[in-house]
Amino acid sequence: MSRGLVVILVLAGVCTSAGAVEAQPSTRLTLSAPQTVALGDEIELEARLLSGEGRPVPGAVLELRQVGAVGERVIAQETTDAQGTAFFVHREYTVPLLTLRVAFRGGAGQAAAYADAVVPVSGIELRPSVVMPHSPSPAIKGVLFLLLGSVWLTYMYAASRVARVALEDRKPRQGGRTR
C-alpha cells in the first residue's frame, strides 16, 4: 500500500490564565494516509506530533475522527511513542470520499493541532451529491436548528387548530343536537 503525506497543519494556540493571554508553543501534526483504498481494505494511518522546534512530542493523546456533513465523531485514540508517532487502522467506511482527521487537543504547554486526510474509496457505486469536506460551523448548525424548529412549531400550531375545529364541531348546539 502506498502512503503519501496528505496534510501538514500548524496551529498556534492561545490560552487564558488569570485574565492574561499567553501564547502556547506551537505544535505540528503530520498525517500519512494511502492515496486511495478499495472497498473493504483497512486504512492505515501514521500521525506524527512535533513541537514548534521540530522535537517529537511523546505521550500525547491523538484522536482519529471521521469528518462528515453532520460533524465529527471520534473513532479511536492513540498515544504517541518516543518519536511522537501514533498509528491508526480504520475499517469502517461507507462513503466514496472519506475524510479522516487526527487531532491533538493540546495541553502541557503545547498548542492544539490537527491534520486531515481525504481518502478516495473505490468500489462504492454511489457518488455524493454534495461533498462537504468539513463540518458545518456552529452558526450554520444554529440556523438549521432554528429552521427545523420553526417547521415543527408551524406543524404543531396547524394540528392544534384542526383538533380545535374538530372538537367544536362535536359540541352540542343550542337545539341540543349534535352534528
VOROKOL-669691 format. One record per residue (C-alpha): residue number from 1; y, z, x. Coordinates in steps of 0.2 Angstrom, whole numbers, padded with zeros to 4 digits. Example, Ala and Ser with C-alpha at 12.3 -4.5 7.8 and 13.67 -1.06 7.14 Angstrom:
BEGIN
REC:num:y:z:x
REC:1:-0022:0039:0062
REC:2:-0005:0036:0068
//
This chain:
BEGIN
REC:num:y:z:x
REC:1:0000:0000:0000
REC:2:0017:-0005:0007
REC:3:0031:0008:0007
REC:4:0049:0004:0008
REC:5:0064:0016:0009
REC:6:0071:0015:-0008
REC:7:0087:0025:-0008
REC:8:0096:0037:0003
REC:9:0109:0048:-0006
REC:10:0120:0061:0002
REC:11:0129:0073:-0009
REC:12:0141:0087:-0003
REC:13:0140:0102:-0014
REC:14:0154:0114:-0019
REC:15:0151:0132:-0024
REC:16:0162:0145:-0031
REC:17:0162:0163:-0024
REC:18:0174:0176:-0030
REC:19:0186:0163:-0035
REC:20:0187:0153:-0019
REC:21:0179:0136:-0017
REC:22:0168:0134:-0002
REC:23:0161:0118:0004
REC:24:0142:0119:0007
REC:25:0134:0110:0021
REC:26:0129:0093:0016
REC:27:0110:0088:0014
REC:28:0102:0071:0015
REC:29:0087:0066:0005
REC:30:0077:0051:0008
REC:31:0063:0044:-0003
REC:32:0050:0031:0002
REC:33:0040:0023:-0013
REC:34:0030:0007:-0015
REC:35:0039:-0009:-0018
REC:36:0028:-0012:-0034
REC:37:0012:-0005:-0041
REC:38:-0002:-0011:-0053
REC:39:-0006:-0003:-0069
REC:40:-0017:0012:-0066
REC:41:-0013:0014:-0047
REC:42:-0007:0030:-0040
REC:43:0011:0030:-0034
REC:44:0013:0039:-0018
REC:45:0030:0045:-0013
REC:46:0036:0053:0003
REC:47:0053:0063:0002
REC:48:0062:0070:0017
REC:49:0076:0083:0017
REC:50:0088:0084:0032
REC:51:0103:0094:0035
REC:52:0120:0086:0037
REC:53:0117:0087:0056
REC:54:0101:0077:0054
REC:55:0089:0093:0056
REC:56:0074:0095:0045
REC:57:0075:0107:0031
REC:58:0059:0116:0030
REC:59:0053:0127:0015
REC:60:0065:0118:0002
REC:61:0058:0116:-0015
REC:62:0059:0097:-0021
REC:63:0056:0092:-0039
REC:64:0049:0075:-0044
REC:65:0057:0069:-0060
REC:66:0054:0055:-0071
REC:67:0070:0047:-0077
REC:68:0071:0038:-0094
REC:69:0083:0034:-0108
REC:70:0082:0051:-0116
REC:71:0084:0061:-0099
REC:72:0074:0068:-0085
REC:73:0058:0078:-0085
REC:74:0051:0087:-0070
REC:75:0034:0082:-0067
REC:76:0030:0090:-0050
REC:77:0036:0102:-0037
REC:78:0033:0102:-0019
REC:79:0039:0112:-0004
REC:80:0045:0103:0012
REC:81:0035:0106:0028
REC:82:0042:0110:0045
REC:83:0048:0092:0047
REC:84:0057:0093:0030
REC:85:0044:0082:0022
REC:86:0036:0083:0005
REC:87:0023:0071:-0003
REC:88:0020:0067:-0021
REC:89:0007:0057:-0031
REC:90:0012:0051:-0048
REC:91:-0001:0044:-0060
REC:92:0007:0044:-0077
REC:93:0017:0030:-0082
REC:94:0018:0018:-0097
REC:95:0034:0008:-0093
REC:96:0035:-0008:-0084
REC:97:0050:-0002:-0074
REC:98:0048:0016:-0068
REC:99:0062:0027:-0062
REC:100:0057:0042:-0051
REC:101:0069:0055:-0044
REC:102:0066:0068:-0031
REC:103:0079:0081:-0032
REC:104:0084:0096:-0021
REC:105:0094:0109:-0031
REC:106:0102:0116:-0016
REC:107:0103:0134:-0010
REC:108:0103:0145:0006
REC:109:0118:0136:0012
REC:110:0113:0119:0008
REC:111:0121:0107:-0005
REC:112:0111:0099:-0019
REC:113:0104:0081:-0016
REC:114:0093:0068:-0024
REC:115:0086:0051:-0021
REC:116:0079:0038:-0034
REC:117:0066:0025:-0033
REC:118:0064:0011:-0045
REC:119:0046:0005:-0045
REC:120:0041:-0010:-0055
REC:121:0023:-0009:-0063
REC:122:0013:-0025:-0065
REC:123:0001:-0026:-0079
REC:124:0011:-0019:-0093
REC:125:0015:-0033:-0105
REC:126:0030:-0026:-0115
REC:127:0047:-0028:-0106
REC:128:0060:-0015:-0111
REC:129:0074:-0022:-0122
REC:130:0087:-0011:-0114
REC:131:0085:-0005:-0096
REC:132:0094:0012:-0093
REC:133:0091:0017:-0075
REC:134:0100:0033:-0078
REC:135:0101:0047:-0091
REC:136:0115:0046:-0104
REC:137:0130:0058:-0099
REC:138:0132:0074:-0109
REC:139:0147:0066:-0118
REC:140:0136:0051:-0124
REC:141:0122:0063:-0129
REC:142:0135:0073:-0139
REC:143:0142:0058:-0148
REC:144:0124:0053:-0153
REC:145:0120:0070:-0159
REC:146:0136:0070:-0170
REC:147:0132:0053:-0177
REC:148:0114:0059:-0181
REC:149:0121:0075:-0189
REC:150:0134:0065:-0200
REC:151:0120:0054:-0206
REC:152:0109:0069:-0210
REC:153:0123:0078:-0219
REC:154:0128:0062:-0229
REC:155:0110:0061:-0235
REC:156:0109:0079:-0240
REC:157:0125:0078:-0250
REC:158:0119:0062:-0259
REC:159:0102:0071:-0263
REC:160:0111:0086:-0269
REC:161:0122:0075:-0281
REC:162:0106:0066:-0288
REC:163:0097:0083:-0291
REC:164:0113:0090:-0299
REC:165:0114:0075:-0311
REC:166:0096:0076:-0315
REC:167:0097:0094:-0319
REC:168:0112:0092:-0330
REC:169:0103:0078:-0340
REC:170:0089:0091:-0344
REC:171:0101:0104:-0351
REC:172:0101:0106:-0370
REC:173:0116:0098:-0378
REC:174:0127:0105:-0392
REC:175:0114:0100:-0405
REC:176:0101:0110:-0396
REC:177:0091:0094:-0392
REC:178:0085:0089:-0375
REC:179:0086:0071:-0370
//
